Amino acid sequence: MGRMAELAYEREQIEQEIAIARMEAEHEAIPNSLAESLEINKALRAQLSSLADSFEKANSPKERNKERAIGFVLGVCASLLAALAWWGMTGFWPTLKT
């Protein structure tokens, strides 16, 4: 029975050493995970700020007026093309003049 007690004692020692090693590994992993989450957080904040800047730029009065001017010019061009097309079609089909 002496040999069995020694084996049980050695087994307990090994289990304790394994438990201590696991606890040390978990303790060392915490700062790494916090640092990684901090880096991810900083990257997300940078993306969010760039997205907010692009939204502010898109909604600025200058950009709105620019889009309105482009829309107006394109609308006038489309109307002129439609009028020219209608004028050309009425030459071939006189029934469209009525």
Secondary structure as UniProt FT lines:
FT   HELIX           2..58
FT   HELIX           61..92
FT   HELIX           94..97
//
